[in-house]
Amino acid sequence: MQQEFLLLAEGAEAVNGKIYILGGGVDRHVVQAGAERPIQLRADVAVGILVDWGEANNRYPMSVKVIDQDEHEILSIDGEFEAGRPPGAKPGQPLRTVLSIRGPFPIPSPGAYRVQLELEGKRQEPAFRFWIDELTAKRQ
């Protein structure tokens, strides 16, 4: 099995094998100077996983992590997923599972971050990189 896609979006919802994405791929987020900490990142995570035919109908552990620019894990969302064989699937066909994880997510401060998917403890690539910038007031 492997990651097919991973991204942040302004909104993401997985329903009946489809993923609905609004504002997908957003990688720059701005907060007001002096905003309360932790920052509440108003975003959702959209995930697509391809499961091999022989791996279907089993439960697998997964983890979505947010890692800061100093390689510290600041958030981990752990769970399980299962991909079943739908009616009409062809033997050997990879099976797509889509998931959404709804925010907001607590982020300690402005800076560079990445969202990283792990399947069965194995890091998947590519990670999704994003930045939180603090809006500074203009001088008048």
The first five atom37 places (N, CA, C, CB, O) and aatype in JSON, in Angstrom:
{
  "aatype": [12, 5, 5, 6, 13, 10, 10, 10, 0, 6, 7, 0, 6, 0, 19, 2, 7, 11, 9, 18, 9, 10, 7, 7, 7, 19, 3, 1, 8, 19, 19, 5, 0, 7, 0, 6, 1, 14, 9, 5, 10, 1, 0, 3, 19, 0, 19, 7, 9, 10, 19, 3, 17, 7, 6, 0, 2, 2, 1, 18, 14, 12, 15, 19, 11, 19, 9, 3, 5, 3, 6, 8, 6, 9, 10, 15, 9, 3, 7, 6, 13, 6, 0, 7, 1, 14, 14, 7, 0, 11, 14, 7, 5, 14, 10, 1, 16, 19, 10, 15, 9, 1, 7, 14, 13, 14, 9, 14, 15, 14, 7, 0, 18, 1, 19, 5, 10, 6, 10, 6, 7, 11, 1, 5, 6, 14, 0, 13, 1, 13, 17, 9, 3, 6, 10, 16, 0, 11, 1, 5],
  "atom_mask": [
    [1, 1, 1, 1, 1],
    [1, 1, 1, 1, 1],
    [1, 1, 1, 1, 1],
    [1, 1, 1, 1, 1],
    [1, 1, 1, 1, 1],
    [1, 1, 1, 1, 1],
    [1, 1, 1, 1, 1],
    [1, 1, 1, 1, 1],
    [1, 1, 1, 1, 1],
    [1, 1, 1, 1, 1],
    [1, 1, 1, 0, 1],
    [1, 1, 1, 1, 1],
    [1, 1, 1, 1, 1],
    [1, 1, 1, 1, 1],
    [1, 1, 1, 1, 1],
    [1, 1, 1, 1, 1],
    [1, 1, 1, 0, 1],
    [1, 1, 1, 1, 1],
    [1, 1, 1, 1, 1],
    [1, 1, 1, 1, 1],
    [1, 1, 1, 1, 1],
    [1, 1, 1, 1, 1],
    [1, 1, 1, 0, 1],
    [1, 1, 1, 0, 1],
    [1, 1, 1, 0, 1],
    [1, 1, 1, 1, 1],
    [1, 1, 1, 1, 1],
    [1, 1, 1, 1, 1],
    [1, 1, 1, 1, 1],
    [1, 1, 1, 1, 1],
    [1, 1, 1, 1, 1],
    [1, 1, 1, 1, 1],
    [1, 1, 1, 1, 1],
    [1, 1, 1, 0, 1],
    [1, 1, 1, 1, 1],
    [1, 1, 1, 1, 1],
    [1, 1, 1, 1, 1],
    [1, 1, 1, 1, 1],
    [1, 1, 1, 1, 1],
    [1, 1, 1, 1, 1],
    [1, 1, 1, 1, 1],
    [1, 1, 1, 1, 1],
    [1, 1, 1, 1, 1],
    [1, 1, 1, 1, 1],
    [1, 1, 1, 1, 1],
    [1, 1, 1, 1, 1],
    [1, 1, 1, 1, 1],
    [1, 1, 1, 0, 1],
    [1, 1, 1, 1, 1],
    [1, 1, 1, 1, 1],
    [1, 1, 1, 1, 1],
    [1, 1, 1, 1, 1],
    [1, 1, 1, 1, 1],
    [1, 1, 1, 0, 1],
    [1, 1, 1, 1, 1],
    [1, 1, 1, 1, 1],
    [1, 1, 1, 1, 1],
    [1, 1, 1, 1, 1],
    [1, 1, 1, 1, 1],
    [1, 1, 1, 1, 1],
    [1, 1, 1, 1, 1],
    [1, 1, 1, 1, 1],
    [1, 1, 1, 1, 1],
    [1, 1, 1, 1, 1],
    [1, 1, 1, 1, 1],
    [1, 1, 1, 1, 1],
    [1, 1, 1, 1, 1],
    [1, 1, 1, 1, 1],
    [1, 1, 1, 1, 1],
    [1, 1, 1, 1, 1],
    [1, 1, 1, 1, 1],
    [1, 1, 1, 1, 1],
    [1, 1, 1, 1, 1],
    [1, 1, 1, 1, 1],
    [1, 1, 1, 1, 1],
    [1, 1, 1, 1, 1],
    [1, 1, 1, 1, 1],
    [1, 1, 1, 1, 1],
    [1, 1, 1, 0, 1],
    [1, 1, 1, 1, 1],
    [1, 1, 1, 1, 1],
    [1, 1, 1, 1, 1],
    [1, 1, 1, 1, 1],
    [1, 1, 1, 0, 1],
    [1, 1, 1, 1, 1],
    [1, 1, 1, 1, 1],
    [1, 1, 1, 1, 1],
    [1, 1, 1, 0, 1],
    [1, 1, 1, 1, 1],
    [1, 1, 1, 1, 1],
    [1, 1, 1, 1, 1],
    [1, 1, 1, 0, 1],
    [1, 1, 1, 1, 1],
    [1, 1, 1, 1, 1],
    [1, 1, 1, 1, 1],
    [1, 1, 1, 1, 1],
    [1, 1, 1, 1, 1],
    [1, 1, 1, 1, 1],
    [1, 1, 1, 1, 1],
    [1, 1, 1, 1, 1],
    [1, 1, 1, 1, 1],
    [1, 1, 1, 1, 1],
    [1, 1, 1, 0, 1],
    [1, 1, 1, 1, 1],
    [1, 1, 1, 1, 1],
    [1, 1, 1, 1, 1],
    [1, 1, 1, 1, 1],
    [1, 1, 1, 1, 1],
    [1, 1, 1, 1, 1],
    [1, 1, 1, 1, 1],
    [1, 1, 1, 0, 1],
    [1, 1, 1, 1, 1],
    [1, 1, 1, 1, 1],
    [1, 1, 1, 1, 1],
    [1, 1, 1, 1, 1],
    [1, 1, 1, 1, 1],
    [1, 1, 1, 1, 1],
    [1, 1, 1, 1, 1],
    [1, 1, 1, 1, 1],
    [1, 1, 1, 1, 1],
    [1, 1, 1, 0, 1],
    [1, 1, 1, 1, 1],
    [1, 1, 1, 1, 1],
    [1, 1, 1, 1, 1],
    [1, 1, 1, 1, 1],
    [1, 1, 1, 1, 1],
    [1, 1, 1, 1, 1],
    [1, 1, 1, 1, 1],
    [1, 1, 1, 1, 1],
    [1, 1, 1, 1, 1],
    [1, 1, 1, 1, 1],
    [1, 1, 1, 1, 1],
    [1, 1, 1, 1, 1],
    [1, 1, 1, 1, 1],
    [1, 1, 1, 1, 1],
    [1, 1, 1, 1, 1],
    [1, 1, 1, 1, 1],
    [1, 1, 1, 1, 1],
    [1, 1, 1, 1, 1],
    [1, 1, 1, 1, 1]
  ],
  "atom_positions": [
    [[0.84, -1.17, 0.0], [0.0, 0.0, 0.0], [0.88, 1.22, 0.0], [-0.96, 0.0, 1.2], [2.03, 1.18, 0.44]],
    [[0.32, 2.33, -0.51], [1.11, 3.55, -0.6], [0.2, 4.77, -0.63], [2.01, 3.52, -1.84], [-0.96, 4.69, -1.02]],
    [[0.77, 5.88, -0.23], [0.08, 7.16, -0.31], [-0.08, 7.55, -1.77], [0.85, 8.26, 0.47], [0.88, 7.49, -2.54]],
    [[-1.28, 7.95, -2.14], [-1.5, 8.49, -3.48], [-1.48, 10.01, -3.44], [-2.84, 7.99, -4.06], [-0.89, 10.64, -4.32]],
    [[-2.11, 10.6, -2.43], [-2.04, 12.05, -2.25], [-2.22, 12.41, -0.79], [-3.1, 12.76, -3.11], [-2.8, 11.65, -0.01]],
    [[-1.71, 13.58, -0.43], [-1.81, 14.13, 0.92], [-1.73, 15.64, 0.77], [-0.69, 13.57, 1.88], [-0.76, 16.16, 0.21]],
    [[-2.74, 16.35, 1.26], [-2.7, 17.81, 1.17], [-3.59, 18.46, 2.2], [-3.11, 18.26, -0.22], [-4.49, 17.84, 2.76]],
    [[-3.29, 19.73, 2.45], [-4.16, 20.55, 3.29], [-5.16, 21.25, 2.38], [-3.34, 21.58, 4.13], [-4.85, 21.56, 1.23]],
    [[-6.34, 21.49, 2.91], [-7.38, 22.18, 2.15], [-8.17, 23.05, 3.11], [-8.31, 21.17, 1.42], [-8.19, 22.81, 4.32]],
    [[-8.82, 24.05, 2.55], [-9.72, 24.87, 3.38], [-10.9, 24.04, 3.85], [-10.2, 26.12, 2.59], [-11.5, 24.34, 4.88]],
    [[-11.24, 23.01, 3.09], [-12.3, 22.09, 3.47], [-12.1, 20.78, 2.73], [0.0, 0.0, 0.0], [-11.77, 20.78, 1.55]],
    [[-12.3, 19.65, 3.42], [-12.2, 18.33, 2.78], [-13.2, 17.4, 3.46], [-10.75, 17.76, 2.87], [-13.35, 17.41, 4.68]],
    [[-13.88, 16.61, 2.64], [-14.84, 15.65, 3.17], [-14.81, 14.4, 2.3], [-16.27, 16.26, 3.22], [-14.88, 14.49, 1.07]],
    [[-14.7, 13.24, 2.93], [-14.69, 11.96, 2.22], [-16.07, 11.31, 2.4], [-13.55, 11.01, 2.76], [-16.51, 11.06, 3.52]],
    [[-16.74, 11.05, 1.27], [-18.08, 10.47, 1.29], [-18.21, 9.47, 0.15], [-19.17, 11.58, 1.18], [-17.97, 9.81, -1.01]],
    [[-18.6, 8.24, 0.47], [-18.88, 7.22, -0.54], [-17.76, 7.04, -1.55], [-20.15, 7.56, -1.27], [-18.01, 6.95, -2.75]],
    [[-16.52, 6.99, -1.07], [-15.39, 6.74, -1.95], [-14.92, 7.94, -2.75], [0.0, 0.0, 0.0], [-14.04, 7.82, -3.6]],
    [[-15.51, 9.11, -2.49], [-15.09, 10.34, -3.17], [-14.57, 11.31, -2.13], [-16.26, 10.98, -3.99], [-14.98, 11.28, -0.97]],
    [[-13.66, 12.19, -2.57], [-13.21, 13.22, -1.65], [-13.55, 14.57, -2.26], [-11.67, 13.1, -1.38], [-13.19, 14.88, -3.4]],
    [[-14.25, 15.35, -1.49], [-14.66, 16.7, -1.9], [-13.69, 17.67, -1.25], [-16.14, 17.01, -1.49], [-13.53, 17.69, -0.03]],
    [[-13.04, 18.5, -2.08], [-11.99, 19.4, -1.6], [-12.33, 20.82, -2.01], [-10.61, 18.99, -2.16], [-12.66, 21.1, -3.16]],
    [[-12.23, 21.72, -1.04], [-12.42, 23.15, -1.26], [-11.11, 23.84, -0.89], [-13.64, 23.72, -0.42], [-10.61, 23.67, 0.22]],
    [[-10.57, 24.61, -1.8], [-9.32, 25.31, -1.51], [-8.17, 24.37, -1.25], [0.0, 0.0, 0.0], [-7.38, 24.58, -0.33]],
    [[-8.06, 23.31, -2.06], [-7.02, 22.3, -1.86], [-5.63, 22.79, -2.2], [0.0, 0.0, 0.0], [-5.44, 23.58, -3.13]],
    [[-4.65, 22.32, -1.46], [-3.26, 22.66, -1.71], [-2.81, 23.94, -1.05], [0.0, 0.0, 0.0], [-1.7, 24.41, -1.31]],
    [[-3.64, 24.51, -0.19], [-3.28, 25.76, 0.46], [-2.07, 25.53, 1.38], [-4.49, 26.33, 1.28], [-2.11, 24.7, 2.29]],
    [[-0.99, 26.27, 1.11], [0.24, 26.05, 1.87], [0.7, 27.27, 2.65], [1.33, 25.61, 0.94], [1.68, 27.19, 3.39]],
    [[0.03, 28.4, 2.49], [0.37, 29.62, 3.24], [-0.82, 30.03, 4.08], [0.79, 30.78, 2.27], [-1.93, 30.2, 3.58]],
    [[-0.58, 30.19, 5.36], [-1.62, 30.59, 6.3], [-1.1, 31.81, 7.05], [-2.01, 29.42, 7.28], [0.07, 31.85, 7.44]],
    [[-1.96, 32.8, 7.26], [-1.55, 34.04, 7.91], [-2.36, 34.23, 9.18], [-1.73, 35.25, 6.95], [-3.57, 34.03, 9.2]],
    [[-1.67, 34.62, 10.25], [-2.33, 34.95, 11.51], [-1.97, 36.38, 11.88], [-1.92, 33.96, 12.65], [-0.92, 36.89, 11.48]],
    [[-2.82, 37.01, 12.65], [-2.56, 38.37, 13.11], [-1.38, 38.38, 14.09], [-3.82, 38.97, 13.78], [-1.18, 37.42, 14.84]],
    [[-0.62, 39.44, 14.08], [0.48, 39.59, 15.04], [-0.1, 39.51, 16.44], [1.24, 40.94, 14.82], [-1.12, 40.12, 16.73]],
    [[0.55, 38.76, 17.29], [0.1, 38.63, 18.67], [-1.09, 37.7, 18.85], [0.0, 0.0, 0.0], [-1.7, 37.69, 19.92]],
    [[-1.43, 36.91, 17.83], [-2.56, 35.98, 17.93], [-2.33, 35.0, 19.08], [-2.77, 35.21, 16.6], [-1.2, 34.63, 19.37]],
    [[-3.42, 34.6, 19.71], [-3.36, 33.67, 20.83], [-2.69, 32.36, 20.42], [-4.78, 33.4, 21.38], [-2.9, 31.86, 19.31]],
    [[-1.88, 31.81, 21.32], [-1.2, 30.54, 21.1], [-1.89, 29.44, 21.9], [0.3, 30.64, 21.48], [-2.36, 29.74, 23.0]],
    [[-1.98, 28.22, 21.43], [-1.54, 27.82, 20.11], [-2.45, 28.39, 19.02], [-1.5, 26.3, 20.01], [-3.62, 28.69, 19.25]],
    [[-1.89, 28.53, 17.85], [-2.64, 29.0, 16.68], [-3.58, 27.88, 16.26], [-1.68, 29.41, 15.5], [-3.18, 26.71, 16.2]],
    [[-4.8, 28.21, 15.96], [-5.76, 27.21, 15.49], [-5.74, 27.21, 13.95], [-7.22, 27.51, 16.03], [-6.32, 28.09, 13.31]],
    [[-5.06, 26.24, 13.38], [-4.96, 26.12, 11.92], [-6.29, 25.63, 11.39], [-3.8, 25.16, 11.5], [-6.67, 24.48, 11.6]],
    [[-7.0, 26.51, 10.7], [-8.31, 26.17, 10.16], [-8.13, 25.54, 8.78], [-9.23, 27.42, 10.08], [-8.21, 26.21, 7.74]],
    [[-7.88, 24.24, 8.8], [-7.66, 23.48, 7.57], [-8.05, 22.03, 7.83], [-6.17, 23.59, 7.1], [-8.13, 21.59, 8.98]],
    [[-8.28, 21.31, 6.77], [-8.55, 19.88, 6.83], [-7.44, 19.16, 6.06], [-9.96, 19.53, 6.25], [-6.79, 19.75, 5.2]],
    [[-7.23, 17.9, 6.38], [-6.24, 17.08, 5.68], [-6.99, 16.11, 4.78], [-5.31, 16.31, 6.69], [-7.9, 15.41, 5.23]],
    [[-6.6, 16.06, 3.51], [-7.18, 15.11, 2.55], [-6.12, 14.05, 2.24], [-7.66, 15.83, 1.23], [-4.96, 14.37, 1.96]],
    [[-6.53, 12.78, 2.3], [-5.6, 11.66, 2.13], [-6.16, 10.67, 1.12], [-5.32, 10.96, 3.48], [-7.35, 10.34, 1.16]],
    [[-5.31, 10.21, 0.22], [-5.65, 9.12, -0.7], [-4.63, 8.01, -0.55], [0.0, 0.0, 0.0], [-3.42, 8.27, -0.58]],
    [[-5.1, 6.78, -0.38], [-4.22, 5.63, -0.19], [-4.58, 4.57, -1.21], [-4.32, 5.06, 1.26], [-5.75, 4.25, -1.39]],
    [[-3.58, 4.02, -1.88], [-3.78, 2.9, -2.8], [-3.39, 1.61, -2.08], [-2.94, 3.08, -4.1], [-2.28, 1.47, -1.57]],
    [[-4.33, 0.68, -2.04], [-4.14, -0.6, -1.36], [-4.09, -1.7, -2.43], [-5.29, -0.87, -0.3], [-4.95, -1.74, -3.32]],
    [[-3.1, -2.58, -2.35], [-3.01, -3.68, -3.3], [-4.15, -4.67, -3.08], [-1.65, -4.4, -3.16], [-4.68, -4.79, -1.98]],
    [[-4.52, -5.36, -4.15], [-5.62, -6.32, -4.13], [-5.51, -7.3, -2.96], [-5.67, -7.09, -5.45], [-6.48, -7.55, -2.25]],
    [[-4.33, -7.86, -2.77], [-4.1, -8.85, -1.73], [-4.13, -8.28, -0.31], [0.0, 0.0, 0.0], [-4.17, -9.04, 0.66]],
    [[-4.09, -6.95, -0.18], [-4.11, -6.32, 1.14], [-5.52, -5.89, 1.56], [-3.19, -5.11, 1.16], [-5.72, -5.38, 2.66]],
    [[-6.5, -6.11, 0.68], [-7.87, -5.67, 0.95], [-8.49, -6.46, 2.1], [-8.73, -5.81, -0.32], [-8.06, -7.56, 2.44]],
    [[-9.53, -5.85, 2.68], [-10.33, -6.47, 3.74], [-9.54, -6.76, 5.01], [-10.94, -7.75, 3.23], [-9.85, -7.72, 5.73]],
    [[-8.55, -5.95, 5.28], [-7.78, -6.01, 6.52], [-7.68, -4.59, 7.08], [-6.35, -6.63, 6.3], [-7.76, -3.62, 6.34]],
    [[-7.5, -4.5, 8.39], [-7.33, -3.2, 9.03], [-5.84, -2.89, 9.14], [-8.01, -3.18, 10.43], [-5.03, -3.76, 9.46]],
    [[-5.5, -1.62, 8.87], [-4.1, -1.19, 8.91], [-3.98, 0.08, 9.74], [-3.56, -0.96, 7.49], [-4.83, 0.96, 9.66]],
    [[-2.91, 0.17, 10.54], [-2.68, 1.4, 11.31], [-2.15, 2.51, 10.41], [-1.7, 1.15, 12.46], [-1.41, 2.27, 9.46]],
    [[-2.55, 3.71, 10.75], [-2.05, 4.89, 10.03], [-1.87, 6.02, 11.02], [-3.03, 5.32, 8.88], [-2.48, 6.03, 12.1]],
    [[-1.04, 6.96, 10.66], [-0.79, 8.12, 11.5], [-0.53, 9.32, 10.6], [0.4, 7.88, 12.46], [0.23, 9.24, 9.63]],
    [[-1.18, 10.43, 10.92], [-0.92, 11.69, 10.24], [-0.24, 12.59, 11.26], [-2.25, 12.36, 9.66], [-0.79, 12.87, 12.33]],
    [[0.96, 13.04, 10.93], [1.76, 13.83, 11.87], [2.01, 15.23, 11.31], [3.1, 13.12, 12.17], [2.13, 15.42, 10.1]],
    [[2.09, 16.19, 12.21], [2.55, 17.53, 11.86], [3.91, 17.7, 12.52], [1.52, 18.66, 12.31], [4.06, 17.52, 13.73]],
    [[4.9, 18.06, 11.7], [6.29, 18.15, 12.15], [6.8, 19.56, 11.86], [7.18, 17.06, 11.45], [6.58, 20.09, 10.77]],
    [[7.49, 20.15, 12.83], [7.97, 21.53, 12.63], [9.32, 21.55, 11.92], [8.08, 22.25, 13.98], [9.88, 20.51, 11.61]],
    [[9.81, 22.76, 11.67], [11.05, 22.93, 10.91], [12.28, 22.39, 11.64], [11.25, 24.39, 10.6], [13.33, 22.19, 11.02]],
    [[12.16, 22.14, 12.95], [13.27, 21.56, 13.71], [13.11, 20.05, 13.89], [13.38, 22.23, 15.07], [13.8, 19.44, 14.7]],
    [[12.19, 19.46, 13.11], [11.94, 18.01, 13.11], [11.27, 17.51, 14.4], [13.23, 17.28, 12.9], [11.38, 16.33, 14.73]],
    [[10.58, 18.41, 15.13], [9.83, 18.0, 16.3], [8.4, 17.68, 15.89], [9.86, 19.1, 17.38], [7.76, 18.46, 15.18]],
    [[7.91, 16.55, 16.34], [6.52, 16.18, 16.09], [5.64, 16.99, 17.04], [6.28, 14.64, 16.27], [5.79, 16.91, 18.26]],
    [[4.73, 17.78, 16.48], [3.89, 18.61, 17.34], [2.45, 18.09, 17.43], [3.88, 20.04, 16.84], [1.68, 18.52, 18.29]],
    [[2.11, 17.17, 16.55], [0.75, 16.62, 16.55], [0.78, 15.27, 15.85], [-0.25, 17.6, 15.86], [1.44, 15.1, 14.83]],
    [[0.05, 14.31, 16.41], [-0.08, 13.0, 15.77], [-1.53, 12.56, 15.9], [0.89, 11.95, 16.41], [-2.09, 12.52, 16.99]],
    [[-2.12, 12.22, 14.78], [-3.48, 11.69, 14.74], [-3.38, 10.26, 14.27], [-4.43, 12.55, 13.8], [-3.0, 9.99, 13.13]],
    [[-3.71, 9.33, 15.16], [-3.53, 7.91, 14.89], [-4.88, 7.24, 14.7], [-2.75, 7.24, 16.02], [-5.87, 7.6, 15.34]],
    [[-4.91, 6.26, 13.83], [-6.15, 5.52, 13.6], [-5.89, 4.29, 12.76], [0.0, 0.0, 0.0], [-4.75, 3.88, 12.56]],
    [[-6.98, 3.72, 12.28], [-6.92, 2.56, 11.4], [-7.83, 2.8, 10.21], [-7.32, 1.27, 12.15], [-8.75, 3.61, 10.26]],
    [[-7.55, 2.09, 9.13], [-8.43, 2.12, 7.96], [-8.5, 0.72, 7.38], [-7.94, 3.15, 6.9], [-7.65, -0.13, 7.66]],
    [[-9.51, 0.5, 6.57], [-9.69, -0.78, 5.88], [-10.2, -0.49, 4.49], [-10.67, -1.72, 6.67], [-11.13, 0.3, 4.31]],
    [[-9.62, -1.12, 3.5], [-10.09, -1.0, 2.12], [-10.75, -2.32, 1.73], [-8.91, -0.64, 1.13], [-10.12, -3.37, 1.79]],
    [[-12.0, -2.24, 1.34], [-12.71, -3.43, 0.88], [-12.73, -3.49, -0.64], [0.0, 0.0, 0.0], [-12.46, -2.49, -1.31]],
    [[-13.04, -4.65, -1.16], [-13.17, -4.81, -2.62], [-14.6, -4.48, -3.01], [-12.77, -6.26, -3.07], [-15.53, -5.18, -2.62]],
    [[-14.77, -3.43, -3.79], [-16.14, -3.06, -4.19], [-16.67, -4.01, -5.26], [-16.18, -1.61, -4.71], [-15.89, -4.67, -5.95]],
    [[-17.99, -4.07, -5.41], [-18.56, -4.9, -6.48], [-18.01, -4.47, -7.84], [-20.11, -4.79, -6.48], [-17.91, -3.27, -8.14]],
    [[-17.65, -5.42, -8.64], [-17.16, -5.13, -9.99], [-15.68, -4.85, -10.08], [0.0, 0.0, 0.0], [-15.17, -4.65, -11.18]],
    [[-14.96, -4.83, -8.95], [-13.52, -4.59, -9.0], [-12.84, -5.75, -9.73], [-12.93, -4.42, -7.57], [-13.23, -6.91, -9.57]],
    [[-11.85, -5.44, -10.53], [-11.11, -6.44, -11.3], [-9.98, -7.01, -10.45], [-10.55, -5.83, -12.6], [-9.28, -6.26, -9.78]],
    [[-9.78, -8.34, -10.47], [-8.68, -8.94, -9.71], [-7.35, -8.27, -10.05], [-8.59, -10.45, -10.0], [-7.03, -8.06, -11.22]],
    [[-6.61, -7.94, -9.01], [-5.31, -7.28, -9.19], [-5.39, -5.76, -9.2], [0.0, 0.0, 0.0], [-4.36, -5.09, -9.12]],
    [[-6.58, -5.23, -9.3], [-6.76, -3.77, -9.37], [-6.41, -3.13, -8.03], [-8.22, -3.43, -9.77], [-6.87, -3.61, -6.99]],
    [[-5.58, -2.04, -8.02], [-5.35, -1.34, -6.76], [-6.65, -0.68, -6.3], [-4.21, -0.28, -6.91], [-7.45, -0.23, -7.12]],
    [[-6.85, -0.63, -4.99], [-8.07, -0.09, -4.42], [-7.76, 1.24, -3.73], [-8.71, -1.09, -3.42], [-6.85, 1.31, -2.9]],
    [[-8.5, 2.25, -4.08], [-8.27, 3.59, -3.52], [-9.15, 3.79, -2.3], [-8.55, 4.7, -4.58], [-10.35, 3.5, -2.32]],
    [[-8.54, 4.27, -1.22], [-9.27, 4.68, -0.02], [-9.01, 6.16, 0.18], [-8.82, 3.85, 1.24], [-7.87, 6.61, 0.14]],
    [[-10.07, 6.93, 0.39], [-9.92, 8.36, 0.64], [-10.41, 8.67, 2.05], [-10.7, 9.21, -0.41], [-11.39, 8.1, 2.53]],
    [[-9.7, 9.57, 2.7], [-10.01, 9.97, 4.07], [-9.88, 11.48, 4.21], [-9.09, 9.25, 5.07], [-9.09, 12.11, 3.5]],
    [[-10.64, 12.04, 5.11], [-10.43, 13.44, 5.46], [-10.35, 13.54, 6.98], [-11.56, 14.36, 4.9], [-11.06, 12.84, 7.7]],
    [[-9.48, 14.4, 7.44], [-9.33, 14.68, 8.86], [-9.62, 16.15, 9.04], [-7.89, 14.3, 9.39], [-8.93, 17.01, 8.51]],
    [[-10.66, 16.42, 9.8], [-11.16, 17.79, 9.94], [-10.4, 18.55, 11.02], [-12.65, 17.79, 10.26], [-10.15, 18.03, 12.11]],
    [[-10.04, 19.79, 10.7], [-9.39, 20.68, 11.65], [-10.44, 21.41, 12.48], [0.0, 0.0, 0.0], [-11.61, 21.04, 12.43]],
    [[-10.06, 22.41, 13.24], [-8.73, 23.03, 13.26], [-7.73, 22.21, 14.06], [-8.83, 24.43, 13.85], [-8.08, 21.35, 14.87]],
    [[-6.44, 22.52, 13.8], [-5.34, 21.84, 14.45], [-4.5, 22.86, 15.24], [-4.47, 21.1, 13.41], [-4.22, 23.94, 14.73]],
    [[-4.11, 22.53, 16.46], [-3.3, 23.47, 17.25], [-1.84, 23.47, 16.78], [-3.37, 23.11, 18.75], [-1.18, 22.43, 16.75]],
    [[-1.35, 24.64, 16.42], [0.02, 24.82, 15.97], [0.67, 25.82, 16.92], [0.09, 25.32, 14.46], [0.11, 26.89, 17.16]],
    [[1.85, 25.5, 17.47], [2.39, 26.35, 18.54], [2.77, 27.77, 18.15], [3.58, 25.7, 19.08], [2.61, 28.69, 18.96]],
    [[3.26, 27.98, 16.93], [3.74, 29.32, 16.56], [3.91, 29.41, 15.04], [5.07, 29.64, 17.28], [3.89, 28.4, 14.35]],
    [[4.08, 30.64, 14.53], [4.37, 30.77, 13.1], [5.65, 30.02, 12.75], [4.5, 32.26, 12.71], [6.53, 29.84, 13.6]],
    [[5.76, 29.58, 11.5], [6.95, 28.87, 11.06], [6.64, 27.91, 9.93], [0.0, 0.0, 0.0], [5.55, 27.93, 9.36]],
    [[7.61, 27.07, 9.62], [7.5, 26.08, 8.56], [7.15, 24.73, 9.17], [8.81, 25.99, 7.73], [7.69, 24.34, 10.2]],
    [[6.23, 24.02, 8.5], [5.76, 22.72, 9.0], [5.56, 21.77, 7.83], [4.44, 22.88, 9.8], [5.59, 22.18, 6.66]],
    [[5.36, 20.51, 8.16], [4.97, 19.55, 7.14], [3.97, 18.56, 7.75], [6.21, 18.81, 6.56], [4.03, 18.24, 8.94]],
    [[3.07, 18.08, 6.9], [2.15, 17.02, 7.26], [2.74, 15.75, 6.65], [0.67, 17.29, 6.74], [3.1, 15.72, 5.48]],
    [[2.85, 14.71, 7.47], [3.49, 13.46, 7.04], [2.55, 12.3, 7.34], [4.86, 13.26, 7.74], [2.03, 12.19, 8.45]],
    [[2.34, 11.42, 6.36], [1.53, 10.24, 6.54], [2.43, 9.04, 6.8], [0.63, 9.99, 5.31], [3.45, 8.86, 6.13]],
    [[2.04, 8.21, 7.79], [2.7, 6.94, 8.01], [1.66, 5.83, 7.89], [3.4, 6.9, 9.41], [0.58, 5.92, 8.47]],
    [[2.0, 4.79, 7.14], [1.15, 3.61, 6.98], [1.91, 2.42, 7.54], [0.75, 3.37, 5.49], [3.02, 2.12, 7.08]],
    [[1.35, 1.74, 8.51], [2.01, 0.63, 9.19], [3.39, 1.04, 9.7], [2.13, -0.59, 8.25], [4.33, 0.24, 9.66]],
    [[3.52, 2.28, 10.18], [4.78, 2.77, 10.72], [5.8, 3.2, 9.69], [0.0, 0.0, 0.0], [6.9, 3.6, 10.05]],
    [[5.45, 3.12, 8.38], [6.39, 3.5, 7.32], [6.03, 4.88, 6.79], [6.37, 2.45, 6.18], [4.89, 5.13, 6.39]],
    [[7.01, 5.77, 6.79], [6.81, 7.13, 6.31], [6.52, 7.12, 4.81], [8.04, 8.0, 6.61], [7.22, 6.47, 4.04]],
    [[5.5, 7.85, 4.42], [5.11, 7.96, 3.02], [5.6, 9.3, 2.46], [3.57, 7.82, 2.85], [5.75, 10.27, 3.2]],
    [[5.84, 9.32, 1.18], [6.3, 10.54, 0.51], [5.38, 10.84, -0.66], [7.78, 10.39, 0.02], [4.78, 9.92, -1.21]],
    [[5.25, 12.09, -1.04], [5.86, 13.25, -0.42], [5.03, 13.76, 0.75], [6.05, 14.35, -1.44], [3.82, 13.54, 0.83]],
    [[5.72, 14.44, 1.66], [5.02, 15.15, 2.73], [4.41, 16.41, 2.12], [5.99, 15.51, 3.93], [4.8, 16.83, 1.04]],
    [[3.44, 17.0, 2.82], [2.86, 18.27, 2.38], [3.42, 19.38, 3.27], [1.29, 18.24, 2.43], [3.21, 19.37, 4.48]],
    [[4.12, 20.31, 2.66], [4.75, 21.39, 3.42], [3.83, 22.61, 3.44], [6.12, 21.77, 2.81], [3.16, 22.92, 2.46]],
    [[3.83, 23.29, 4.6], [3.05, 24.52, 4.71], [3.72, 25.49, 5.67], [1.61, 24.22, 5.18], [4.59, 25.1, 6.45]],
    [[3.31, 26.76, 5.59], [3.9, 27.82, 6.39], [2.8, 28.61, 7.07], [4.78, 28.74, 5.51], [1.72, 28.83, 6.52]],
    [[3.1, 29.03, 8.28], [2.22, 29.96, 8.98], [3.03, 31.23, 9.2], [1.69, 29.37, 10.35], [4.07, 31.22, 9.86]],
    [[2.53, 32.33, 8.63], [3.19, 33.62, 8.74], [2.39, 34.53, 9.64], [3.37, 34.26, 7.35], [1.16, 34.48, 9.67]],
    [[3.12, 35.38, 10.39], [2.47, 36.33, 11.26], [2.38, 37.66, 10.52], [3.23, 36.48, 12.61], [3.38, 38.18, 10.04]],
    [[1.17, 38.2, 10.43], [0.93, 39.47, 9.76], [1.37, 40.58, 10.69], [-0.57, 39.63, 9.37], [0.9, 40.69, 11.82]],
    [[2.28, 41.4, 10.21], [2.74, 42.52, 11.03], [1.99, 43.77, 10.62], [4.26, 42.74, 10.89], [1.62, 43.94, 9.46]],
    [[1.76, 44.65, 11.58], [1.02, 45.89, 11.32], [1.89, 46.82, 10.49], [0.59, 46.58, 12.64], [3.1, 46.9, 10.68]],
    [[1.25, 47.54, 9.56], [1.97, 48.51, 8.75], [2.2, 49.78, 9.55], [1.2, 48.82, 7.44], [1.36, 50.17, 10.36]],
    [[3.33, 50.41, 9.32], [3.61, 51.69, 9.95], [2.89, 52.79, 9.19], [5.12, 51.98, 10.01], [2.82, 52.77, 7.96]],
    [[2.36, 53.74, 9.94], [1.62, 54.83, 9.26], [2.38, 56.12, 9.34], [0.23, 55.01, 9.88], [1.91, 57.14, 8.82]]
  ]
}
